[in-house]
Amino acid sequence: MNDLSTPPQAEPSADQPIRQRKPDWIRVKAPTSKTYAATRDLMRELNLNTVCEEAACPNIGECWSKKHATVMILGDVCTRACAFCNVKTGMPRAVDAAEPEHVAQAAAKLGLEHIVITSVDRDDLPDGGASQFVKVIEALRRTTPGTTIEILTPDFRNKMQAAVEAIMAAGPDVYNHNLETVPRLYPTIRPGARYYASLRLLEEVKRHSPTVFTKSGIMLGLGEQRLEVHQVMDDMRCAGIDFLTMGQYLRPTPKHTEVIEFVTPAVFASYGAIARAKGFLQVAASPLTRSSYHAGDDFRAMREARAARLTVTRQPGAGSAKVAR
């Protein structure tokens, strides 16, 4: 991979780091629309956090201008300290009991057909925060029953089995948990997590509910090698994951892990083609791809792709129909 991408400009010194200059293909315009401001004001009014702001997402202008926002529940302070993430680390505050209803109100006011709910890690809670995901899903079903629900959860370290059972009983439409990077880089990039534990979580989701769509993503530009990325794809397919997202890692601040390379759009396209050939129902691979970017459109495309596969399996001579994986 390194031979096909343009390396970033080196920093002059470790003592005085500067922001790396981004290539033209990942520069975005500053948000200025009235709809963007209205979305921001609604989040403030309902005391909701968004990963769009907390993680410094480059797509915030585009998404908020379309009234799309990814709500981050369980507060804005995380109990982990991943080297790539801009969310604050520390001791979180008490869980907001009004949060589920506020999320549902936001979905109704924004007129959302599809909503993405994520959270900080809450290792301090007995259930890792799973019950709050359940309450949010239930509130959305009551208030906006036509809205499809996608959740992006933490790994629920040492609490996975009970967490998955509770959340799947609430009935989300898409279950996302990001692997983030290749196994070799976990000790430095995602030290509080374990690669195979994350895979097991997604396997457990699919075992519990074979028809739910599962989704996972990785960042590129952290020093991963091409064959390592291919192996992650294979691991995901073995776990029955339906949807793969791949995007460029962007350094939030000079204190975070550095960008090893800016991966070109052509390389992303190549990875996307390989992933589709491996059998994913849906693949999003581009420098600006993020877990919830165009999530509603991607969900509809994924649902159509599964329906098409099931139609093929029901044709005469194709054998009995099975859930497409």
N, C-alpha and C positions, 0 to 999 in steps of 0.2 A: 504494500500500500504506500509506503513511504516514497517509492520511486515514481509515483504518479501524481503526487500532490505537491503544491508549493509550500515550503516551510515558512513559518512566521518569522518576522524580524526578531532577532535576538535582543534581549534586554541588556542595557549597558552594564548593569551591576546588580547583585543581589540586594545591596543595601538601598538602592534607589530604583526600584522596579517601576516601569511605566506600562501603560496599557498598550497592547500589541495592536498594530494597525490591521483592521479587518479588510479582507478583499472585497471587491465591489459586489460580488454575488451574495453577500450576507449583510449588506447595509440596508437599513430600513428608514423610512421617513418618521419624523417625530409626530406623535398623535396630536391632532388639532381639532377634530370634528366635534360638533355639538353632541352627537350621540355618544362619543367617547366620554365626554364630561358627564352626561346624564347617567351612564353606566357606573362611573366612578362615584357619583353622588349617591346613587342607590345603595352601593356597597357600604358607604359610610353611614347612611341613614339606618341600615339594618345591622350595623356593627359586624359586618362579615369581612373575613380576610380572603384574599385571592392569591393563588400561586402565581398569577400573572404579574402581580406587583412584587410579592415577596421573593420570587425566584428571578426577578428582572428579565422576564421573557421578552425577546425581541419582537414578538408578534402582537404585543398588547394593543398597539394602535389599530391594527387591522381588525382584531377580534372584538375589541370593545366598541369599535365603530359599527359593528354588526350586532351589538347587544349579546355577544358571547363572552362569558367569563367563567373561569374554572374556580369554584369556591373551595377554599382550604379550611376544613373544619378542625376543631380541637385546639384552636389558638394559633398563634404565630411564632411560638417558641418550640424548637425541636430538642429532643433528648439525645440526638446523635449529632455528629460533627463530620459529615461527609466532605471530602476535600474539594468537591465541585459545586456545592450547594450554597446559595446565598441566604437561605433562611436562618434566622437567629438560633443560636444554641444556648441552652441553659435549663433552668427549672421552670416548667410551664405553669400557667395559672390554672385555677379550677375550671372544669368543663362548664361551658355556658349552656344552661338548661333550655334557654330560648332559641339556641342556634338552629335546631331542626326546623322549627316553624319559620324562622327568618329566611332560611334557605328556600323553603317552599314559597314564601311570599316573593322572594326575588325571582324565582323561576316563573311565577305567574305574571309579575309585572313586566318582565322582559319578554314574555310570550315564547318561552323556550320550547322547542320540539325535542331537544336533546340537551341534557345537562351532564357535566363532568364534576364529580366530587372527589377531592383528594384530601390529604391531611398531613400534618407533621407526624413524626414518630412520637409515640407516647409510652415509652418503656416504664414510666412511673405508674401507669394505670394497671389494675389487675387483669383487664382484658385487652390491654393495648389500645383501647379506644374503639373496639369493634361495636360495642353497644350504641355508640353515637352514630356510626355509619347506619346501623339498623334504624335508629330513630329518624335520621334524615330521609332514608328511603321511604319509610312509612309515611312521613309528613308529605313528601312529594306525591306519593300515590293518592293520598287523600285530597290534596289541593290541586294538583295538575296531573290527573290520571293519564292523560295522553302523552305526557313527556317521557321519553325513554331515558334511562338512567345508566350512566357509566361511572364506575368507581375506580379510583386509582389509590390502592391501599399500601401501607407499609408492610413489612414482612411479619409483623406480630411475633417477634422473636420469643421462643419458648411458650407461645400461647396460640400457635397457628391453628391447630385442629379445632378448638372450640370457637375461635374467631371466624374461621371459614364456615363452619356449620351455622352459626348465628346469622352471618351476613347473607349466605345463600338462601336461608329460609325467608329472608326479606324480599328476595327476588330482583336483584339488579339485572339489567339487560347485558351489560358488558363488565367484566372483571379485569382490571388492568393492574399489573404489578411490574415495575421496570427492573430488569437485570442491570441496567445502567452501563456496564462495561464487561470486558472479558475476565475470566477467572484470575488470570495472572496479575491483574491490576487491582484486585479487591483490597489487598492489605494497605495500599496507599490511597486509593480513590474512595473506597467504601468500607473502611475498617470495621465499622460496627455491624456489618452484615456478612452473610455467607452465600456464595453463589448458588450452591446446590440446595440450600434451604429455600432460597427464592424460587428455584425451579420446582421444588417439592410443593410449595404453596400453590403454584399454578396447576400442577398435576392434581392436587387435592380438590381444587375448585372444579376442574373438569370431571373428576371422578364423582364428585357430589352431584353435579348437574351437567350432564353431557351436552345439553342444548345451549347453555350459556356461552356467549362469546368470550374468549380469553385473549388478552392483549399484553404485549410487553415491548420494551424499547431499550435501545442502547445509544450511547453517545459515541461519536467518532472524533478523532483528533487528540486522543489521550496517550497515544503511543502503542495502540493495538496493532497487531499484524493481520494481514489479509486472511491467512488460514485460521487464525484465532476467531475472526468474525464469522467465517464459514462454520466453524465448530459450534459457535453460539447459536447460529441458525438451526443447525442439526439438533442441538439440545432442546431448543424451543419446539421444534416439530415433534420430537419424541415425547415432549410433555403435552402435546395436543394444542399448542398455542395457535390461535387463528390469525392474529393480526400482529405484524411486526412494524415498529416505527424506528427510524434511524435518522439522527440529526447531528449537526456539528456542535461539539462542546464549545461554549464561549465562556471565557474567564470573567466571572462577575466583578472581582476586585483583584488587585495585585497580591492580596493575601491568599487567594485560592490557587489551586494547582494550575500550572501553566498549560497553555495550548501547545502541544507538540507539533501539530500540523493543521493547516486549514485544508480540509478535504474538498476536492473540486466537485462541481455538479456532475461531471462525467463519471467520476468514481462512484458517487452516490447512485447514479443511474445503473451502473454496472452491478452494484450490490443489490439494488432493487430487482433487477432481472434475475439474478441468481436466487434470491429469496422466493420470487414467484415460481420459479422452476422447482423449488423444493416443496411447494404445495401450500404455502400460506394462502388463506382466503383473501387477505388484504395486506398490502405493503405500502408504507409511506416512507420514502427515502429521499431526502433532500437536505441541503444545509440548514434550512430554517424549520424543518420538521420538528415538532414537539408533541408530547403525548396527546394533548387535547386540541392540537391545531387541526381545524376542519373536522373535528370529531363527529359531528352530526352527519355530514356528507359521507364520511368514511364508514360510519355505522350502516347507513342505507346501502352503500355499495357492498359491504360485507354480507349483509342480509340477502341481497340479491345474488351474490356469488354462491352462498350456501344453497339457496333455492335452486339455482341452476345445476349445481352438483347433484342435488337430490333428484331433480328431474331426470338426469342422466342415469342414475342408479335405478330408477323405477321403470326404465324402458325395457321392453321384452328382451330376455336373454342377459340382462345386466345383474340378475340376482335380486335379493331383498334390499330395500332401501335402508341406509344407515345414516346417522348424523355425520355430515361432512366435517372432517378435521383438517 
